[in-house]
Amino acid sequence: MGSSQTVTVKYVISAKFEIEGVVEKPDVIGAVFGQTEGLFGPELDLRELQKSGRIGRIEINLQSKQDKTTGTIVIPASLDRVSTAILAASLESINRVGPCNSKVTLEKVEDIRDARRKLIITRAKEILHQWNIESMPSTDEIFREVSETLRTAKVEKYGKEKLTAGPEIERTKEIIVVEGRADVLNLLRCGMLNVIALEGAKIPDTIIKLCKEKEATAFLDGDRGGDLILKELMQVTNAKYIARAPLKREVEELNCKEIMTALNRKVPIGQVKKKRERGRVLVPKQIVEVAKELEGTLEAVLLNKKMERTKRLPVSELAEKLQQAQEVDTVVFDGVITQRLVDVANQKKINYMIAARVSDVVKQPLNVHLITFSDIHS
């Protein structure tokens, strides 16, 4: 039986049947319409539903073998979920087809919209993937764009010493002072055009003049060289802020994110000066001698209360060896005092830790004195 209206399919009911005897499709169709008729009133009558276009053409597939007929019933529907479920259940009430006994079993009710959604999602993924491929610039295009940026931000020579600098040094109120040419190039790559290099341990007159006229941030390497340059900058310039690369890292090797992080953590140079002006510490001459001997070696020396050397070792082994050491009063080493070392020293009742630097994040312990090489004298 056909429908005069187009069905917008929402669900598809699928059932299978087994019939004791040989029948044909019209027999099954007749049973479907006949044995469900009047069960739930005209609202769920199959003929009325088909006339109104709320169910589509009922598909019957069957095959007969050894005096038995098996097959499937497929009904497309645009009903609501409740009505569709009732209609699906009513098919299982069909117990005869023509003169033969039959059994109908519901296999599934498929939501066509779910299937369509899955197809749409799959296709959307394909479209997005292709879109990304087509819109993604080629390697050559990326190189061209980066090269164009570097050409736009040309390195210049500035001042009587012809220092390496970015193009905005003259025009901006704020400048960044770095150690060398490679540092300037790295900051230019990250879009910072107000940068100038010292290009040497001695502070050039041009830098001294710029630090008086502009708000200067010294951005230095996180090593011993950076420490020495900072010391001289504080003596001869009016630089306002200090920023450092992470420990043992150089500004030229940082990526843009690391550069921004370091600059955002800059501190007033006056704060650094106050730290350094707290006063030098009087220590036994043996400690001063050991400190001078260790500079640049990345090694450590352990001393007892009599200021006698008990062990010399690499700084990389210091934390581990300290935990095993006995009767250590003072540790002198060419490195950075970290929180881990402080914790070990506190546990071992060590009185003094003397090193090249103290990490900014170390919590000052009650029982361990933390001193830098620059703070000591005999």
Secondary structure, DSSP 8 states (H G I E B T S, - for coil): ---SS-----EEEEEEEEESS---HHHHHHHHHHHHTTSS-GGG-HHHHHHTTSB---EEEEEEETTEEEEEEEEEE-S-HHHHHHHHHHHTT--EETTEEEEEEEEEEEEHHHHHHHHHHHHHHHHHHHHHHHHS--HHHHHHHHHHHHHHS--EEETTTTEEE-TTTTT-SEEEEESSHHHHHHHHHTT--SEEE--SSS--HHHHHHHHHSEEEEEE-SSHHHHHHHHHHHHH----EEEE-STT--GGG--HHHHHHHHHT-EEHHHHHHHHTT--EE--HHHHHHHHHHTTT-EEEEE-TT--EEEEEEGGGHHHHHHH--S--EEEEEEEE-HHHHHHHHHTT--EEEEEEE-TT----SS-EEEEGGGEE-
